Every structure is written in structure tokens, then in C-alpha cells.
């Protein structure tokens, strides 16, 4: 027997796209940092001054490839979680809430550290683009969390529909 199609509430659909957009923005920023090869080479050289240029290049290349794999996996995971949440899966909503709350807390922490001047005192460089990304993703994820819980009936309805189709 086929499952009845229940329309996705607008708030849930917006929340799904906020999650995917936030993950995409974070991935684009991360990938752009990966392609700043000069900075990566300089940092590798600073951390391991005894290594030759071939070793540094190999390490940086491997790090870039690994970083790209992580970025794609991260975006895929967030997209799958957001889609599962949109289909009414409460477990996905909980996972997104935990990940989102941690991300929002970290984003707020970064912004407070920068604007309080603590980052400058500690010698931590925070670029304006990094702050903008932190602000945007923090706002997107906070909004996505709120929207998920504004439409809680979607998850109760979905559980009832799913349980009706489980074999006895």
C-alpha cells in the first residue's frame, strides 16, 4: 500500500532550504580557503621548517584533497538531514537542532570575541569575510531551528502516518 502524500508545510520547506543554504555558504568559504595555496604552504612551512619543498607540496595537496572530500561530505550530510526533516523525520530534526545549536553558539562566540577586542589581544586574525560568513550562517541556522519547531505538528502527523504502515 502506498503512503499518502502529505504536503510539506511552508515553514518546514523554508527551514530545509535555510539549512542547505547555510551549509552551502560554509562549504564555499571553506573551499575558498583551501584554494589559498600560498597561505597553506606558508603555514606548513612554519609548522615543519625541516621539510623540503616537495614534502610540503605533497602535504598541502593531500590536505586540499582531504578538505574537499570533507566539504562535500558535510554538504551532503546536511542536505540529507534537511530532506529527512522535511519528510517529517523527528530524529533528523533533533540532529539538526543539536548541530545547529552548536553552530549558532560557536558563531556567536566568534562574533563576541571579535567585537570585544579579545581576538586582537590574543593575536588571532579574523578576516571580515569570515565574520560575515559567521554572522550569516548563525542567523540562517537560528532561523531554521525556530521554523522547524514552529511547525511541530508536521512531525507528529508524520509519525502517525509512518506507524500506520509498519508491518505487524
Backbone as CSV, one residue per row, in Angstrom:
resi,resn,N_x,N_y,N_z,CA_x,CA_y,CA_z,C_x,C_y,C_z
1,UNK,0.852,-1.164,0.000,0.000,0.000,0.000,0.907,1.239,0.000
2,UNK,0.609,2.165,-0.851,1.417,3.387,-0.971,1.084,4.343,0.159
3,UNK,2.090,5.063,0.577,1.893,6.077,1.610,1.163,7.280,1.023
4,UNK,0.243,7.833,1.797,-0.435,9.028,1.297,0.543,10.200,1.271
5,UNK,0.411,11.023,0.271,1.271,12.190,0.158,0.746,13.286,1.058
6,UNK,1.573,13.724,1.982,1.202,14.851,2.827,2.077,16.024,2.404
7,UNK,1.461,17.147,2.145,2.254,18.294,1.705,3.180,18.775,2.820
8,UNK,4.342,19.241,2.425,5.306,19.776,3.378,4.871,21.196,3.724
9,UNK,4.701,21.490,5.009,4.328,22.851,5.392,5.379,23.863,4.925
10,UNK,4.917,25.057,4.628,5.807,26.090,4.112,6.965,26.378,5.082
11,UNK,6.674,26.448,6.383,7.736,26.727,7.362,8.814,25.646,7.342
12,UNK,8.404,24.406,7.172,9.356,23.296,7.124,10.185,23.370,5.849
13,UNK,9.529,23.690,4.740,10.253,23.795,3.474,11.267,24.941,3.526
14,UNK,10.882,26.075,4.103,11.817,27.199,4.249,12.976,26.789,5.152
15,UNK,12.666,26.095,6.237,13.719,25.629,7.146,14.702,24.715,6.413
16,UNK,14.163,23.803,5.603,15.032,22.900,4.842,16.007,23.704,3.987
17,UNK,15.496,24.690,3.266,16.365,25.465,2.378,17.319,26.376,3.151
18,UNK,16.957,26.798,4.350,17.893,27.563,5.180,19.063,26.688,5.612
19,UNK,18.765,25.438,5.977,19.845,24.507,6.347,20.790,24.280,5.175
20,UNK,20.225,24.015,4.014,21.047,23.733,2.838,21.835,24.974,2.427
21,UNK,21.218,26.141,2.500,21.911,27.386,2.154,23.050,27.663,3.117
22,UNK,22.807,27.487,4.401,23.853,27.710,5.393,25.036,26.773,5.172
23,UNK,24.737,25.497,4.938,25.810,24.526,4.681,26.566,24.876,3.404
24,UNK,25.850,25.340,2.386,26.494,25.718,1.116,27.412,26.917,1.293
25,UNK,26.957,27.910,2.041,27.786,29.095,2.289,29.045,28.695,3.054
26,UNK,28.876,27.868,4.075,30.038,27.402,4.834,31.001,26.615,3.964
27,UNK,30.460,25.778,3.079,31.317,24.991,2.197,32.066,25.881,1.213
28,UNK,31.389,26.870,0.651,32.052,27.775,-0.302,33.188,28.514,0.390
29,UNK,32.955,28.979,1.607,34.014,29.682,2.337,35.184,28.735,2.631
30,UNK,34.885,27.529,3.052,35.932,26.559,3.357,36.749,26.220,2.115
31,UNK,36.073,25.990,1.001,36.767,25.652,-0.245,37.618,26.828,-0.714
32,UNK,37.103,28.052,-0.548,37.911,29.216,-0.949,39.183,29.309,-0.106
33,UNK,39.097,28.925,1.158,40.296,28.912,1.997,41.249,27.806,1.551
34,UNK,40.712,26.689,1.101,41.564,25.599,0.611,42.357,26.017,-0.622
35,UNK,41.792,26.880,-1.434,42.472,27.283,-2.656,43.426,28.453,-2.461
36,UNK,43.603,28.889,-1.217,44.616,29.892,-0.900,45.915,29.135,-0.632
37,UNK,46.488,28.629,-1.698,47.649,27.743,-1.615,48.842,28.408,-0.936
38,UNK,49.071,29.677,-1.211,50.217,30.371,-0.602,50.138,30.334,0.920
39,UNK,48.959,30.592,1.445,48.780,30.577,2.900,48.982,29.174,3.453
40,UNK,48.471,28.171,2.751,48.628,26.793,3.214,50.095,26.368,3.211
41,UNK,50.815,26.734,2.165,52.245,26.397,2.082,53.017,27.123,3.179
42,UNK,52.720,28.396,3.383,53.416,29.174,4.415,53.163,28.581,5.802
43,UNK,51.936,28.174,6.058,51.607,27.580,7.362,52.298,26.226,7.533
44,UNK,52.324,25.423,6.465,53.013,24.131,6.536,54.503,24.331,6.774
45,UNK,55.068,25.321,6.114,56.495,25.612,6.295,56.768,26.108,7.715
46,UNK,55.861,26.920,8.253,56.040,27.436,9.611,55.965,26.311,10.640
47,UNK,55.052,25.380,10.434,54.885,24.283,11.382,55.971,23.213,11.261
48,UNK,56.506,23.036,10.060,57.515,21.993,9.808,58.676,22.562,8.999
49,UNK,59.527,23.387,9.603,60.595,24.027,8.843,61.644,23.055,8.298
50,UNK,61.697,21.848,8.852,62.707,20.889,8.407,62.308,20.159,7.125
51,UNK,61.061,20.284,6.689,60.608,19.596,5.488,61.075,20.313,4.224
52,UNK,61.320,19.525,3.172,61.677,20.088,1.875,60.431,20.554,1.136
53,UNK,60.652,21.289,0.048,59.527,21.834,-0.705,58.630,20.746,-1.293
54,UNK,59.245,19.649,-1.770,58.434,18.548,-2.316,57.519,17.948,-1.255
55,UNK,58.042,17.796,-0.049,57.243,17.243,1.043,56.112,18.200,1.432
56,UNK,56.429,19.483,1.465,55.398,20.479,1.796,54.318,20.490,0.727
57,UNK,54.736,20.478,-0.540,53.755,20.463,-1.638,52.867,19.221,-1.566
58,UNK,53.476,18.068,-1.305,52.699,16.829,-1.210,51.713,16.900,-0.042
59,UNK,52.164,17.420,1.082,51.282,17.551,2.245,50.136,18.511,1.992
60,UNK,50.432,19.642,1.362,49.392,20.616,1.050,48.397,20.032,0.047
61,UNK,48.891,19.352,-0.982,47.995,18.736,-1.969,47.082,17.704,-1.317
62,UNK,47.663,16.870,-0.453,46.855,15.878,0.254,45.830,16.539,1.159
63,UNK,46.234,17.606,1.825,45.314,18.334,2.698,44.171,18.959,1.922
64,UNK,44.468,19.484,0.752,43.421,20.082,-0.086,42.425,19.010,-0.536
65,UNK,42.931,17.879,-0.984,42.037,16.804,-1.431,41.170,16.291,-0.274
66,UNK,41.793,16.097,0.884,41.040,15.637,2.048,39.994,16.677,2.438
67,UNK,40.380,17.948,2.411,39.451,19.028,2.737,38.268,19.071,1.783
68,UNK,38.521,18.859,0.497,37.432,18.839,-0.479,36.472,17.682,-0.213
69,UNK,37.014,16.520,0.120,36.159,15.372,0.451,35.306,15.663,1.682
70,UNK,35.906,16.272,2.697,35.175,16.618,3.914,34.079,17.631,3.598
71,UNK,34.393,18.629,2.770,33.409,19.660,2.411,32.213,19.050,1.693
72,UNK,32.465,18.159,0.754,31.376,17.511,0.020,30.555,16.631,0.961
73,UNK,31.224,15.888,1.837,30.519,15.027,2.790,29.658,15.867,3.739
74,UNK,30.180,16.990,4.178,29.460,17.885,5.070,28.195,18.408,4.392
75,UNK,28.330,18.882,3.168,27.175,19.411,2.436,26.158,18.303,2.167
76,UNK,26.626,17.139,1.785,25.727,16.011,1.534,24.988,15.612,2.813
77,UNK,25.687,15.564,3.936,25.052,15.186,5.199,23.976,16.195,5.600
78,UNK,24.296,17.474,5.512,23.302,18.493,5.861,22.105,18.436,4.923
79,UNK,22.346,18.211,3.643,21.253,18.140,2.675,20.353,16.940,2.968
80,UNK,20.956,15.802,3.253,20.163,14.600,3.557,19.376,14.773,4.846
81,UNK,20.013,15.379,5.866,19.307,15.621,7.123,18.138,16.584,6.916
82,UNK,18.377,17.646,6.161,17.319,18.630,5.908,16.161,18.003,5.140
83,UNK,16.470,17.158,4.178,15.414,16.489,3.416,14.650,15.484,4.276
84,UNK,15.360,14.769,5.134,14.686,13.833,6.046,13.790,14.606,7.015
85,UNK,14.275,15.735,7.502,13.468,16.576,8.387,12.217,17.046,7.656
86,UNK,12.355,17.455,6.412,11.207,17.935,5.639,10.178,16.821,5.412
87,UNK,10.639,15.581,5.372,9.723,14.443,5.221,9.065,14.062,6.545
88,UNK,9.364,14.823,7.607,8.709,14.585,8.890,9.460,13.680,9.833
89,UNK,10.716,13.428,9.575,11.513,12.561,10.454,11.991,13.362,11.663
90,UNK,11.449,13.029,12.823,11.779,13.770,14.041,13.246,13.594,14.430
91,UNK,13.817,12.426,14.172,15.221,12.205,14.516,16.113,13.178,13.753
92,UNK,15.763,13.481,12.501,16.557,14.431,11.708,16.410,15.832,12.273
93,UNK,15.212,16.170,12.738,15.012,17.473,13.369,15.864,17.597,14.623
94,UNK,15.947,16.531,15.392,16.762,16.559,16.618,18.238,16.705,16.277
95,UNK,18.716,15.931,15.309,20.134,16.026,14.908,20.448,17.428,14.397
96,UNK,19.572,17.979,13.561,19.787,19.332,13.053,19.751,20.358,14.187
97,UNK,18.899,20.142,15.159,18.838,21.057,16.300,20.155,21.055,17.066
98,UNK,20.691,19.877,17.321,21.957,19.782,18.057,23.096,20.416,17.259
99,UNK,23.198,20.046,15.987,24.258,20.621,15.144,24.084,22.128,14.995
100,UNK,22.844,22.553,14.779,22.577,23.969,14.601,22.830,24.777,15.865
101,UNK,22.427,24.240,17.006,22.660,24.950,18.274,24.156,25.105,18.533
102,UNK,24.928,24.068,18.250,26.385,24.167,18.421,26.959,25.200,17.457
103,UNK,26.484,25.198,16.228,26.968,26.151,15.234,26.594,27.582,15.606
104,UNK,25.376,27.785,16.069,24.934,29.120,16.485,25.765,29.591,17.674
105,UNK,25.989,28.712,18.650,26.791,29.081,19.821,28.216,29.444,19.401
106,UNK,28.792,28.652,18.519,30.151,28.938,18.055,30.200,30.236,17.249
107,UNK,29.197,30.458,16.404,29.145,31.693,15.622,29.021,32.916,16.513
108,UNK,28.151,32.830,17.520,28.010,33.944,18.459,29.299,34.171,19.235
109,UNK,29.950,33.085,19.622,31.223,33.189,20.332,32.260,33.914,19.475
110,UNK,32.353,33.531,18.203,33.313,34.196,17.299,33.023,35.680,17.176
111,UNK,31.763,36.026,17.034,31.394,37.434,16.896,31.689,38.212,18.173
112,UNK,31.379,37.634,19.328,31.643,38.309,20.601,33.141,38.478,20.808
113,UNK,33.908,37.445,20.513,35.362,37.524,20.677,35.952,38.612,19.787
114,UNK,35.448,38.722,18.572,35.970,39.746,17.669,35.581,41.143,18.135
115,UNK,34.291,41.359,18.393,33.826,42.699,18.717,34.227,43.160,20.113
116,UNK,34.570,42.236,20.992,35.054,42.629,22.317,36.528,43.014,22.278
117,UNK,37.201,42.699,21.183,38.626,43.007,21.067,39.518,41.902,21.597
118,UNK,38.933,40.849,22.127,39.711,39.744,22.684,40.539,39.043,21.616
119,UNK,40.000,38.913,20.419,40.737,38.258,19.335,42.016,39.030,19.030
120,UNK,41.932,40.347,18.952,43.109,41.170,18.674,44.128,41.066,19.801
121,UNK,43.655,41.049,21.034,44.560,40.921,22.185,45.324,39.604,22.166
122,UNK,44.660,38.557,21.697,45.289,37.240,21.647,46.082,37.017,20.363
123,UNK,46.035,37.992,19.450,46.767,37.880,18.204,46.094,36.991,17.172
124,UNK,44.793,36.771,17.333,44.040,35.946,16.393,43.490,36.848,15.303
125,UNK,43.824,36.525,14.055,43.345,37.322,12.927,41.981,36.793,12.482
126,UNK,41.023,37.689,12.448,39.687,37.334,11.960,39.382,38.259,10.796
127,UNK,39.300,37.680,9.610,39.035,38.473,8.407,37.571,38.881,8.352
128,UNK,37.310,40.028,7.734,35.914,40.480,7.616,35.013,39.464,6.911
129,UNK,35.535,38.788,5.893,34.705,37.810,5.188,34.360,36.637,6.107
130,UNK,35.280,36.248,6.987,34.991,35.170,7.933,33.911,35.595,8.929
131,UNK,33.977,36.843,9.371,32.957,37.354,10.284,31.601,37.432,9.595
132,UNK,31.597,37.858,8.339,30.339,37.937,7.591,29.732,36.554,7.420
133,UNK,30.558,35.576,7.083,30.063,34.203,6.933,29.543,33.687,8.276
134,UNK,30.273,33.949,9.353,29.821,33.518,10.680,28.480,34.152,11.025
135,UNK,28.335,35.428,10.738,27.073,36.119,11.038,25.934,35.539,10.209
136,UNK,26.146,35.401,8.916,25.080,34.921,8.019,24.671,33.496,8.372
137,UNK,25.635,32.606,8.561,25.283,31.215,8.865,24.639,31.095,10.251
138,UNK,25.055,31.923,11.187,24.437,31.915,12.517,22.970,32.314,12.420
139,UNK,22.689,33.369,11.678,21.309,33.826,11.514,20.481,32.779,10.767
140,UNK,21.028,32.220,9.690,20.295,31.213,8.914,19.956,29.993,9.759
141,UNK,20.917,29.514,10.521,20.675,28.301,11.304,19.740,28.556,12.477
142,UNK,19.854,29.722,13.111,18.916,30.057,14.192,17.495,30.123,13.644
143,UNK,17.332,30.743,12.485,16.005,30.825,11.870,15.501,29.441,11.483
144,UNK,16.368,28.596,10.961,15.967,27.240,10.566,15.481,26.445,11.774
145,UNK,16.160,26.589,12.897,15.748,25.882,14.117,14.363,26.358,14.558
146,UNK,14.179,27.666,14.596,12.893,28.215,15.025,11.770,27.730,14.113
147,UNK,11.996,27.771,12.816,10.957,27.353,11.871,10.607,25.874,12.021
148,UNK,11.608,25.036,12.289,11.329,23.603,12.465,10.364,23.374,13.615
149,UNK,10.522,24.160,14.677,9.690,23.950,15.855,8.377,24.727,15.795
150,UNK,8.275,25.666,14.893,7.003,26.373,14.702,5.994,25.469,14.009
151,UNK,6.465,24.472,13.306,5.590,23.548,12.578,5.716,22.138,13.150
152,UNK,5.675,22.025,14.460,5.859,20.725,15.115,4.781,19.713,14.750
153,UNK,3.610,20.175,14.394,2.522,19.254,14.035,2.912,18.379,12.852
154,UNK,3.766,18.885,11.975,4.224,18.111,10.815,4.913,16.823,11.259
155,UNK,5.635,16.869,12.350,6.372,15.703,12.828,5.445,14.730,13.561
156,UNK,4.469,15.235,14.263,3.501,14.344,14.929,2.638,13.635,13.889
157,UNK,2.218,14.348,12.864,1.408,13.762,11.796,2.206,12.706,11.055
158,UNK,3.439,13.007,10.791,4.297,12.098,10.025,4.516,10.804,10.783
159,UNK,4.723,10.892,12.082,4.954,9.690,12.892,3.712,8.807,12.847
160,UNK,2.543,9.421,12.945,1.293,8.662,12.894,1.138,7.966,11.548
161,UNK,1.437,8.686,10.466,1.325,8.115,9.126,2.316,6.975,8.967
162,UNK,3.581,7.174,9.409,4.582,6.121,9.281,4.191,4.877,10.065
163,UNK,3.694,5.056,11.301,3.382,3.897,12.127,2.202,3.099,11.568
164,UNK,1.357,3.738,10.780,0.229,3.039,10.186,0.669,2.048,9.133
165,UNK,1.870,2.196,8.594,2.332,1.344,7.508,3.393,0.335,7.940
166,UNK,3.682,0.270,9.230,4.645,-0.728,9.696,3.948,-2.086,9.774
167,UNK,4.670,-3.131,9.338,4.058,-4.471,9.416,3.879,-4.901,10.865
168,UNK,2.815,-5.617,11.115,2.522,-6.062,12.493,3.252,-7.330,12.811
